[in-house]
Amino acid sequence: MAQIQEDQTLDARDLLCPMPVVKTSKAMKELGPGQVLKIVATDRGAITDLPAWAETTGNEVLTWHEKDGELVFLIRKGGEE
């Protein structure tokens, strides 16, 4: 699989729910359709919160993983927002 290149990175470490989603929503408004936002979070609630947010806003979680206690998400901006 090809490496996904992010267009912008959001550091949401040490932020508690709902701040990772709030910050992600704000950052996504700055991106154009099809661009990718990388989010680094430590709040385990983000595992369910970010995919739920993406689904309701027409964005797509491309992938996510956990590394060294950090959750890393790649979300592609959808066409409408």
C-alpha positions in Angstrom: 0.0 0.0 0.0 1.3 3.5 -0.9 2.3 5.8 1.9 -0.4 8.4 2.6 0.9 11.9 2.7 -0.7 14.3 5.1 -1.3 17.9 4.2 -1.4 19.2 7.8 -0.7 17.8 11.2 -2.8 18.5 14.4 -1.2 17.9 17.8 -4.1 17.0 20.1 -2.0 15.3 22.7 -3.0 15.8 26.3 -6.4 17.2 25.2 -9.5 15.5 26.7 -12.8 14.9 25.1 -14.3 16.7 23.3 -11.3 18.9 22.4 -9.6 16.5 19.9 -12.8 16.5 17.8 -13.3 20.3 18.3 -9.7 21.0 17.1 -10.0 18.4 14.3 -13.2 20.1 13.0 -11.5 23.5 13.1 -8.4 22.2 11.3 -10.4 20.5 8.6 -12.1 23.8 7.7 -8.7 25.0 6.5 -8.2 22.1 4.1 -9.6 21.6 0.7 -11.6 18.6 -0.5 -9.4 15.5 -0.7 -6.6 16.8 1.5 -5.5 14.7 4.5 -5.2 15.8 8.2 -3.0 13.8 10.5 -4.1 13.9 14.1 -2.0 12.8 17.1 -4.0 12.3 20.2 -3.7 10.7 23.6 -7.3 10.6 24.7 -8.5 7.1 24.2 -12.0 8.5 23.5 -10.7 9.6 20.2 -10.8 6.0 19.0 -14.5 6.2 18.8 -15.1 9.9 18.7 -13.0 10.8 15.6 -14.5 8.1 13.3 -18.1 9.0 14.5 -17.3 12.7 13.8 -15.9 11.9 10.4 -18.9 9.8 9.4 -21.4 12.5 10.4 -19.4 15.3 8.6 -18.7 13.5 5.3 -15.0 13.0 6.0 -13.1 9.7 5.8 -10.8 8.0 8.3 -8.2 6.5 6.1 -6.3 4.8 8.8 -5.4 5.0 12.5 -2.9 3.2 14.8 -1.5 3.4 18.3 2.2 3.9 18.8 3.9 4.5 22.2 0.6 5.6 23.8 -0.3 8.0 21.1 -3.2 7.6 18.7 -2.4 8.7 15.1 -5.3 9.2 12.7 -5.3 10.2 9.0 -8.6 11.7 7.9 -9.3 12.8 4.3 -11.6 15.8 3.9 -14.8 15.0 2.0 -16.3 17.1 -0.7 -18.9 19.0 1.3 -18.7 20.5 4.8 
